[in-house]
Structures are given as structure tokens and as C-alpha cells.
Amino acid sequence: MGSTRRSFTEEYRAQAVAFVVYEGRPVAEVARNIGVHEMTLRKWVVRRATFDWIENYYNTDRRHSALNYLAPREYSLGYREISQIAA
């Protein structure tokens, strides 16, 4: 008979990732302490880093055609109105 997969809550994953990302503890040490496989924890850390990059950098700096090819940050600062006045 095969083993059953363990499931972890999102809160549990976030706390484990916080030990690695914010406290600077090694992935192997944290994985050993919380009882998960090192690769599992590493995947959680990479997933979180990717999400943070997309939300905090890519989506704020990427130009959008719906915003007249302005980045959301520029649009929210009112560059659209400034460019219309100058034109």
C-alpha cells in the first residue's frame, strides 16, 4: 500500500518560507526542523519569490496598452493627464 501525501496550509507554507527569506536561515536547516523534504521547501521559496517579483516589479513597471502604454506606476501618478496637456 502506498503512502498518503501530506497537505500543508498556506499559512504553514508562508511561515516556513519566512524562516528562509526573512530570517536568512538555510533551506536545509528549516526543512529538517519542520519535517519536510528540502526540495519541497525550496519549491515554496521559489514560488514565493516569483510571486513577489511579478507583483512588486513586473506588474508595476510593465507598460500596458490599456493605459496608453504607460506603466501602472506612471499612470497612477498622473502622467496621462500631463501628456494630454502637453499635446
N, C-alpha and C positions, 0 to 999 in steps of 0.2 A: 504494500500500500504506500502511495506517495505522501510526501509531507504537504501540509497546508501552508499557503502563503500568509505571511503576517501582513496586516494592513496598519498604517500609521496615520494618525490625524494630521491635518495641515498644520495645526498648532505645534504638534510634536516635531514635525519636519522643520518648521521655522525656528524653533528653539535650538535644534541640533545645528542648523546652518549658522545661527547666530554665534554659537561657540567657535565655529571655524572662522567666519568672516569678521566679526566684530571683536572677538577676544584674541584672535590670532593663534588659536590652538591648532596643532596638526590634525589633519583629517584622520589619520590612523589612530591617534590617541582618543579622539572624540568617538570614533566608531567603536573602538574597543570598550570604552566606558559606558556607552549606551546600548551596546549589544546588537549592533547592525553591521552588515558587511561594509568594508571600506568603500567598495565601488558604489554601493547604494548611497552612502552619504556623499560621495564625490558627485554623483548624478544630481542629488538635491542641491548641492552648492552651485554646480554649473547652471542648472535650471534657474536658480535664483539670480545669479549674475547676469544671465541672458535677459531675464525679465527686467531687471533693474536698468540694463543698458538700453533696452528698447523704450521703456517708459521714461527714463530720465534724460536720455541723449537723443536717440534716433527720432522719436516722435516729436521732440521739441525743435530740432534743427532741420528736419527734412522739409523741403518745400512742397506745398500742396497746391494742386491746380484749383481746387475749390476756394482757396484763399488768395487767388490771383498770384500764384507762385511765390507766396511769402511763407516763411516758416511760422508755425503757430506762435512762437515767442514774439516774432516781429509783428504779427497780426494783432496779438493781444496788446502790444504797446502802442498801437495806433498808426503804424507805418502806412497802412492802406489809406487812411484819411490824409496823411501828409503827402503821399504820392498823388492823390487826386487833386489836392490844392495846387501842387506844383505843375500839374499838366494843363 
